[in-house]
Amino acid sequence: MFKRLWSQLFALVLVVVVGLVGCSASPGGLVGNYRQDTMTVLNSMKAVLALPDDSPDKAAAQSLARLNINDFASRYRQDPALTKLSSFTSMRTALNSLAAHYAAYPNRPLPAKLRTSLEQKFKQIESALQRNM
């Protein structure tokens, strides 16, 4: 009797813990609101671009940006309502460009051409968010 009660209690605690962990916010800080999440990812990408290449915080900022990129992409890529927004298509282009650079050249600085292109995309995304949302 005691063993059965103990196993049921353990199963209940395990379900509660898994449920709470699954419902918690993502580690990158995304909350599920498209506009807020886009701005969060955009700001983390801007922070990475603003850091000098020899900064000791560069690796941590890049890691957070990659986490946000992956979380954003997995959260919003399947939403058909967002694929029509210019902010979303511009964001995907910027994310893909930065993620591809980090995947291919993790220890190299961003080329000036890519940096300029990303900064231009960031401005387009911000204006599209203000216009569409």
N, C-alpha and C positions, 0 to 999 in steps of 0.2 A: 504494500500500500504506500509506504513512504517513498519507495523507489519510483513508483508511477507518478506520484505527486511531484516529486523532485524533477523528473524528466519533463512534465508538463509545464512546470514553472520555468525551467531552463528554456524550453521551446518558446514560451511567451516572451521572456526577456530577449531572446535572440531575435524574434520578429520585431519587437519594439525598437531594438538597437538598429537593425537593418533598415527599418522604416524611417527612423530619425536621420540616419546617415544619408539615405537616399533623398530625403526632403530638404537637406541642408543646402545652403547656397554653394555655388561652385567655388573652388579655391581661388580662381582668378578674379572673383568679385562680380561676375555676371549674375543678374537678378531675374532675367526672363522678360524684361521689357525691352523691345527691339531698340527704341531710341536711346535709352540709357545704356544698354549694352554696347551699341555702336559707338557712343561717345567714350565709354570706358576703354574699349579696345583701341579706339583712335588715339586717346590720350596716352595709353601705354606705348603705342607705336611712336608717337611724337616724342615721348620721353627717351626712348631708345635712340632715336635719331639725334636728339639734342645732346646726348652724352658724348664727350670726346672719346676717341678710340682707345686712349690709354687709361681711361677711368677704371678704378677698381670695382665700381658698381655696374659696369657694363654687362658682365656675364649674368648677374642677377636680373637686371632689367630685360635682357634678351630672353631669359628663361621665363619670366612673367609674361612677356609679349607673346612668346610661343604658346604658352598655356592659354592665354586669352584668345589667340588666333584659333587654336584647335577647338576650344570650347564654343566660340562664336560660330565657327563653321559647322560643327556637329549640331548645334542647337537650331540654326536658322536655315540650313541648306535645303531642308525638305519642305519648307513652308511656301506653297505656291503663291500666296498673296504678296510675299516679299519680293519674289523674282521680278515683278513688274516695276519695282521702285528703282529709280536711278541711284539712290543712295546705296542700295543693296548691291547692285551690279558693280558700282565703283568700289565699294568696300571689298567685294570678292576679288576684284582685280588687284587692289593694293595688298590684300592678305596673301594672295597667291604669289605675288612678286616677292614680298618680304620672306614668306615661308620658303620659297624656292631658293632664295639666296642663303638663308640660314641652313638649309639642308645641304646645299652644295658646298658652301664656303663658310663653315661655322666660325672660323677664327680670322676671317678677313673682314676688313671694313667695307661698308657699302660703297659702291662706286658712285661718283658724283652724279652721273646720269640717272641712276636708280633713285638716289636721294631726291633729286629734283622732280622726278616723275611722281614719287610718293607724296612729296609735299603738295604738288599740284592736285593729286587725287584727294588728299585730305581736305583741301579747300572745296573741291567739288562735293565731297561727301557732306561736309558741314552745311554748305548752301542748300543741298538737296534735302537734308533733314529739316532745315528751317522752312523750306518751301512745301514739302510733302506732309509733314507731320504737324 
